[in-house]
C-alpha cells in the first residue's frame, strides 16, 4: 500500500476537507429521541405561580424557560455545543 502525502492531494480537495471539518462543529446536535419536558413544565408552572403570588415576574424568567426548553429537546450536553459556537 502506497501512502499519499499532502503534496499528492489537490488544493481543491484540501479546501473541501477543511470546510467539511469547520462546518462539522456548526451543525446543531440531534434532538433527543425522547425529549423530557419535566423540568420545562416545572419551570413554567412555578414561574407563573410565583409571578401571580408576588405580582412580579422575575426578569430572568424567559431565560430560565429557554434553558429548560433547550435541555428538554437536546439534553444537557446542548450547552457544550452551544458554548463552542462563534455566531
Order of alpha helices (4+ residues) and beta strands (2+ residues): alpha-alpha-alpha-alpha
